[in-house]
Amino acid sequence: MRKVLAYLFTTIAFATSVTAVASPVDRGPVLKFGVGMFQPDREKNDATYRPLAEYLSAKLNRRVELRTVDSWEGLAKSLANGETDMALMGPWGYVLANNEAGAQVVSTILYDDKPEYFGIIVTHPNSGINSIADLKGKTFAFGDKGSTSGYLIPLHFFMTQGIKPEKYFKKVIYTKHQAIETQVAQGVLDAGADYNRNRNAMIAQGLIKAEQSKIIWQSDPLPNDAFAVSKVLFSDKNFVTQLQQALESVGSALKQSPRLLPAHYTGFVTRDNTFYKPIRDAGLATGVLRPR
């Protein structure tokens, strides 16, 4: 496990798409804004988050360059090495970028007005699996190794139960959250790790049927996705204040411009690094995160 960080920050190749957003007044260098692959494909992801990039550009009087990054690991790496200046990223990806390069959260996104969510483990209702004990000898899917609910939190839970995934499961794979839900619903996988928001959204969109999915474990509350900035940008306190104010205004702006955020996302709330302590603690406990 201790080799994972090296894997994340030295060997990952990731692709990005770039969209430049013009601001009425450009006061300073272009802001490179990275977002993870929250949507099924890059084109839809760009279209989904372009309104937010445009809104921030107008509020900050800076040109914003939107970049979709394929994986959570890649997004953490991009913020750490300066390829992006600010990013909307998963909690574990943020903790990695904070640990490796001093990136700092400035706000947390709200989902149905809540700043937290839950990791889950799902199976098919007809699988005969009703508990973690029933998973022994079965196939299991984690999300990618930069995912909070798909990798870090279930890994930490398994460790507290004395479970070593490579020995406990018949087969372990790593894939995308949507693929996990789809393959579990189809019976291709016995079980997998996901998060409640993704499962609910896929059911609402008709991508899976509720009767094809069953939750057998749920985590404690986890902090939602972080809006983080690079260490260099965080040192500009005036900019950070301006950015936090811009993000806090998104909630009220959604009333006139509902496309600013995807469905169910209702704005941002100012948070700091301490809010992500549960994720950091899990990383340290598993040995995946090494103290600096």
Stockholm file with secondary structure:
# STOCKHOLM 1.0

chainA/1-292         MRKVLAYLFTTIAFATSVTAVASPVDRGPVLKFGVGMFQPDREKNDATYRPLAEYLSAKLNRRVELRTVDSWEGLAKSLANGETDMALMGPWGYVLANNEAGAQVVSTILYDDKPEYFGIIVTHPNSGINSIADLKGKTFAFGDKGSTSGYLIPLHFFMTQGIKPEKYFKKVIYTKHQAIETQVAQGVLDAGADYNRNRNAMIAQGLIKAEQSKIIWQSDPLPNDAFAVSKVLFSDKNFVTQLQQALESVGSALKQSPRLLPAHYTGFVTRDNTFYKPIRDAGLATGVLRPR
#=GR chainA/1-292 SS CTTHHHHHHHSCCCCEEEEEECCSSCCSSCEEEEEECCSSSHHHHHHHHHHHHHHHHHHHTSCEEEEEESSHHHHHHHHHTTSCSEEEECHHHHHHHHHHHCCEEEEEEEETTBSEECEEEEECTTSCCCSGGGGTTSEEEECCTTCIIIIIHHHHHHHHTTCCHHHHSSEEEECCHHHHHHHHHHTSSSEEEEEHHHHHHHHHTTSSCGGGCEEEEECSCEECCEEEECHHHHTCHHHHHHHHHHHHTHHHHTTTCGGGSCTTEEEEEECCGGGGHHHHHHHHHHTSSCCC
#=GC SS_cons         CTTHHHHHHHSCCCCEEEEEECCSSCCSSCEEEEEECCSSSHHHHHHHHHHHHHHHHHHHTSCEEEEEESSHHHHHHHHHTTSCSEEEECHHHHHHHHHHHCCEEEEEEEETTBSEECEEEEECTTSCCCSGGGGTTSEEEECCTTCIIIIIHHHHHHHHTTCCHHHHSSEEEECCHHHHHHHHHHTSSSEEEEEHHHHHHHHHTTSSCGGGCEEEEECSCEECCEEEECHHHHTCHHHHHHHHHHHHTHHHHTTTCGGGSCTTEEEEEECCGGGGHHHHHHHHHHTSSCCC
//
